[in-house]
Amino acid sequence: MIKEILRKIQAGKTLAEISEEMSMEYSALLALLEHLVKIGYLETRERVDDEVEACKTCPLFKVCSKKGPRVYYLTKKGKKAAK
């Protein structure tokens, strides 16, 4: 199951798509993803709107509440596990 979820993330599926395809509650998927972050299979980043160039150079960027949703990325360990 974890391998399948990692593959779906790697393929660019949304969390809503993954939860539906895996027949999982969205909240259960989020909990699992946070666990995968803690054990080193995933990392997260805040997505910033690429069109807002000012955000990227703002000194308050790290504490700003205007950031987009979290995006999950596979780490090297996650990519290896997804094979």
Z-matrix of the N, CA and C atoms (Angstrom, degrees):
N
C 1 1.450
C 2 1.526 1 110.75
N 3 1.326 2 117.86 1 -43.73
C 4 1.463 3 120.78 2 -179.67
C 5 1.525 4 110.00 3 -64.02
N 6 1.330 5 116.14 4 -42.67
C 7 1.461 6 120.09 5 179.03
C 8 1.525 7 110.43 6 -59.29
N 9 1.321 8 116.99 7 -41.84
C 10 1.463 9 121.25 8 -179.79
C 11 1.528 10 111.24 9 -65.45
N 12 1.316 11 117.10 10 -41.03
C 13 1.469 12 121.16 11 178.17
C 14 1.526 13 110.21 12 -64.88
N 15 1.319 14 117.28 13 -43.56
C 16 1.461 15 121.01 14 178.03
C 17 1.530 16 110.51 15 -60.27
N 18 1.312 17 116.96 16 -41.98
C 19 1.465 18 120.40 17 178.95
C 20 1.527 19 111.58 18 -63.89
N 21 1.316 20 116.31 19 -38.71
C 22 1.464 21 120.17 20 179.85
C 23 1.531 22 111.02 21 -67.64
N 24 1.317 23 116.84 22 -38.98
C 25 1.469 24 120.44 23 176.54
C 26 1.521 25 109.46 24 -64.63
N 27 1.316 26 116.07 25 -43.89
C 28 1.455 27 121.22 26 179.76
C 29 1.527 28 111.00 27 -62.02
N 30 1.325 29 117.03 28 -33.11
C 31 1.465 30 121.69 29 179.34
C 32 1.523 31 112.87 30 -78.83
N 33 1.342 32 117.23 31 -5.01
C 34 1.457 33 120.27 32 176.64
C 35 1.517 34 115.05 33 89.63
N 36 1.328 35 117.32 34 15.89
C 37 1.469 36 120.61 35 178.01
C 38 1.529 37 109.47 36 -68.08
N 39 1.323 38 115.77 37 148.64
C 40 1.464 39 119.82 38 175.33
C 41 1.526 40 108.67 39 -78.85
N 42 1.322 41 115.99 40 162.80
C 43 1.462 42 119.57 41 178.18
C 44 1.523 43 111.39 42 -63.90
N 45 1.326 44 116.50 43 -35.69
C 46 1.464 45 120.13 44 177.64
C 47 1.527 46 110.21 45 -63.37
N 48 1.322 47 116.68 46 -42.49
C 49 1.463 48 120.22 47 178.12
C 50 1.522 49 111.30 48 -63.78
N 51 1.324 50 115.96 49 -43.30
C 52 1.467 51 119.72 50 -179.22
C 53 1.521 52 110.82 51 -63.84
N 54 1.323 53 116.83 52 -46.01
C 55 1.471 54 119.03 53 -178.92
C 56 1.523 55 110.95 54 -62.14
N 57 1.324 56 117.22 55 -38.50
C 58 1.462 57 120.41 56 179.01
C 59 1.529 58 110.99 57 -68.99
N 60 1.331 59 116.49 58 -47.09
C 61 1.461 60 120.56 59 -178.65
C 62 1.526 61 112.83 60 -64.92
N 63 1.332 62 115.70 61 -31.30
C 64 1.463 63 120.48 62 -179.04
C 65 1.532 64 111.83 63 -92.66
N 66 1.318 65 116.87 64 -0.79
C 67 1.475 66 122.40 65 -176.49
C 68 1.526 67 111.24 66 53.45
N 69 1.335 68 114.55 67 47.82
C 70 1.467 69 122.21 68 179.57
C 71 1.519 70 109.77 69 -116.52
N 72 1.298 71 115.68 70 147.24
C 73 1.464 72 119.56 71 170.09
C 74 1.530 73 107.53 72 -64.73
N 75 1.316 74 115.83 73 141.77
C 76 1.465 75 121.16 74 -179.68
C 77 1.530 76 110.97 75 -57.12
N 78 1.314 77 116.94 76 -42.31
C 79 1.466 78 120.72 77 -178.78
C 80 1.531 79 111.50 78 -65.92
N 81 1.334 80 117.07 79 -34.77
C 82 1.468 81 120.40 80 177.15
C 83 1.526 82 110.41 81 -67.87
N 84 1.344 83 116.68 82 -38.53
C 85 1.459 84 120.62 83 176.86
C 86 1.523 85 110.44 84 -63.36
N 87 1.327 86 117.48 85 -44.07
C 88 1.471 87 120.51 86 178.83
C 89 1.523 88 111.16 87 -60.65
N 90 1.321 89 117.13 88 -41.69
C 91 1.467 90 120.87 89 178.64
C 92 1.524 91 110.57 90 -62.85
N 93 1.317 92 116.72 91 -42.32
C 94 1.464 93 120.81 92 178.75
C 95 1.525 94 110.79 93 -64.80
N 96 1.328 95 116.87 94 -42.21
C 97 1.462 96 120.50 95 179.40
C 98 1.527 97 111.23 96 -63.09
N 99 1.316 98 117.10 97 -40.31
C 100 1.468 99 119.84 98 177.53
C 101 1.527 100 111.00 99 -64.13
N 102 1.329 101 116.57 100 -36.42
C 103 1.472 102 120.30 101 175.78
C 104 1.535 103 109.85 102 -64.92
N 105 1.339 104 117.09 103 -41.71
C 106 1.461 105 120.87 104 179.23
C 107 1.526 106 111.24 105 -65.54
N 108 1.321 107 117.15 106 -30.37
C 109 1.473 108 120.57 107 173.86
C 110 1.527 109 109.01 108 -65.99
N 111 1.328 110 116.73 109 -47.16
C 112 1.472 111 121.14 110 -177.63
C 113 1.521 112 113.09 111 -61.81
N 114 1.333 113 116.97 112 -33.69
C 115 1.466 114 119.07 113 -178.18
C 116 1.532 115 112.75 114 -96.06
N 117 1.337 116 116.55 115 6.69
C 118 1.448 117 120.73 116 168.70
C 119 1.518 118 117.93 117 91.90
N 120 1.322 119 118.69 118 11.56
C 121 1.464 120 120.52 119 178.16
C 122 1.525 121 112.31 120 -87.10
N 123 1.312 122 116.63 121 -26.38
C 124 1.460 123 121.81 122 -179.06
C 125 1.515 124 110.02 123 -130.54
N 126 1.320 125 115.06 124 158.36
C 127 1.464 126 121.31 125 168.00
C 128 1.520 127 106.39 126 -133.00
N 129 1.315 128 115.60 127 158.61
C 130 1.461 129 119.49 128 179.97
C 131 1.517 130 110.08 129 -121.62
N 132 1.298 131 113.20 130 153.63
C 133 1.462 132 121.09 131 173.46
C 134 1.509 133 107.27 132 -141.17
N 135 1.299 134 115.70 133 152.56
C 136 1.459 135 120.56 134 173.17
C 137 1.515 136 106.92 135 -81.95
N 138 1.313 137 115.52 136 130.76
C 139 1.460 138 118.88 137 177.87
C 140 1.519 139 108.56 138 -83.52
N 141 1.310 140 114.97 139 131.49
C 142 1.465 141 121.40 140 178.35
C 143 1.523 142 107.00 141 -111.64
N 144 1.292 143 115.80 142 140.30
C 145 1.455 144 120.29 143 177.96
C 146 1.526 145 108.64 144 -62.84
N 147 1.321 146 116.20 145 118.14
C 148 1.463 147 120.91 146 -177.49
C 149 1.518 148 112.78 147 -61.17
N 150 1.317 149 116.99 148 -22.15
C 151 1.461 150 119.35 149 -178.44
C 152 1.525 151 112.44 150 -80.17
N 153 1.312 152 117.12 151 -13.32
C 154 1.468 153 120.28 152 -179.28
C 155 1.528 154 108.19 153 -97.19
N 156 1.300 155 115.18 154 81.99
C 157 1.461 156 121.55 155 -177.31
C 158 1.524 157 111.69 156 -62.47
N 159 1.323 158 117.75 157 -33.31
C 160 1.461 159 121.34 158 -178.16
C 161 1.528 160 111.80 159 -62.53
N 162 1.341 161 117.11 160 -32.09
C 163 1.463 162 120.16 161 -179.98
C 164 1.523 163 111.37 162 -61.81
N 165 1.301 164 116.27 163 -39.16
C 166 1.461 165 120.72 164 -175.44
C 167 1.523 166 112.84 165 -65.14
N 168 1.331 167 117.42 166 -27.08
C 169 1.463 168 120.50 167 -176.62
C 170 1.524 169 113.29 168 -107.37
N 171 1.315 170 116.77 169 -0.14
C 172 1.462 171 120.66 170 -177.95
C 173 1.525 172 110.98 171 -70.56
N 174 1.333 173 118.53 172 134.31
C 175 1.467 174 120.73 173 179.26
C 176 1.532 175 112.99 174 -67.66
N 177 1.311 176 117.69 175 -17.48
C 178 1.463 177 121.16 176 179.52
C 179 1.529 178 112.42 177 -95.88
N 180 1.316 179 116.97 178 9.42
C 181 1.458 180 122.28 179 -174.72
C 182 1.535 181 112.80 180 -51.55
N 183 1.312 182 117.35 181 -44.92
C 184 1.470 183 120.46 182 -175.62
C 185 1.525 184 113.60 183 -68.16
N 186 1.296 185 118.67 184 -20.92
C 187 1.464 186 120.78 185 -179.06
C 188 1.524 187 112.93 186 -113.26
N 189 1.303 188 116.68 187 5.48
C 190 1.460 189 121.65 188 -177.12
C 191 1.524 190 111.45 189 -72.19
N 192 1.326 191 115.64 190 141.90
C 193 1.462 192 120.47 191 178.09
C 194 1.524 193 112.04 192 -91.19
N 195 1.305 194 118.01 193 3.58
C 196 1.466 195 121.76 194 -177.43
C 197 1.527 196 112.96 195 -92.48
N 198 1.320 197 117.34 196 10.89
C 199 1.455 198 120.56 197 -178.91
C 200 1.514 199 111.14 198 -71.57
N 201 1.303 200 114.66 199 158.96
C 202 1.459 201 121.18 200 179.14
C 203 1.516 202 111.61 201 -83.39
N 204 1.312 203 116.08 202 -167.71
C 205 1.464 204 121.22 203 -178.27
C 206 1.526 205 112.23 204 -69.79
N 207 1.319 206 115.48 205 161.38
C 208 1.464 207 120.46 206 175.68
C 209 1.520 208 108.78 207 -73.80
N 210 1.305 209 115.40 208 141.93
C 211 1.456 210 121.55 209 177.73
C 212 1.520 211 107.40 210 -120.06
N 213 1.326 212 116.62 211 134.95
C 214 1.458 213 121.92 212 -179.44
C 215 1.521 214 109.97 213 -98.00
N 216 1.338 215 115.49 214 135.99
C 217 1.450 216 123.11 215 178.23
C 218 1.518 217 109.14 216 -128.36
N 219 1.328 218 116.90 217 144.74
C 220 1.458 219 120.70 218 176.14
C 221 1.525 220 109.87 219 -76.26
N 222 1.306 221 115.92 220 137.50
C 223 1.459 222 121.75 221 172.42
C 224 1.533 223 107.39 222 -83.83
N 225 1.316 224 117.68 223 179.32
C 226 1.468 225 120.63 224 174.83
C 227 1.525 226 110.07 225 -57.31
N 228 1.316 227 115.24 226 -43.79
C 229 1.462 228 120.88 227 178.78
C 230 1.529 229 110.75 228 -61.31
N 231 1.323 230 116.79 229 -41.19
C 232 1.459 231 121.52 230 178.79
C 233 1.517 232 112.23 231 -66.78
N 234 1.335 233 116.91 232 -40.07
C 235 1.461 234 120.69 233 178.45
C 236 1.525 235 110.71 234 -64.36
N 237 1.314 236 115.48 235 -39.91
C 238 1.468 237 119.72 236 178.17
C 239 1.530 238 110.52 237 -64.09
N 240 1.320 239 117.00 238 -41.86
C 241 1.468 240 121.72 239 -179.37
C 242 1.523 241 112.17 240 -68.89
N 243 1.331 242 117.10 241 -26.78
C 244 1.465 243 121.14 242 -177.80
C 245 1.528 244 112.94 243 -78.08
N 246 1.309 245 116.91 244 -13.60
C 247 1.479 246 120.43 245 -178.14
C 248 1.510 247 111.82 246 -66.66
